[in-house]
């Protein structure tokens, strides 16, 4: 794409894959979960891909595609999702429930 001049040199050098640093995995303890006294808390695995060989390419593509994704049916974060759900009224709608 650089040879055909679809990308300028700055963008090309930013998204060109360099190195082979693997993703990092670590765990965050679930401190809100009930556990026995003296027990080690369970952990939630987190995978960080910052600095991996395709991180900058993914970031570049995300910035290109973001204006074209619909925002009407997407929440930006969990807090805005909760606000949207709390604002819903279900008085004139039918709700389906399953009994197992």
Secondary structure, DSSP 8 states (H G I E B T S, - for coil): -TTTTSS-HHHHHHHS-------EEEEEE-TTS---TT----EEEEEE-TTSTTHHHHHHHHHHHHTTS-STT--SSHHHHHHHHHT---TTS-------
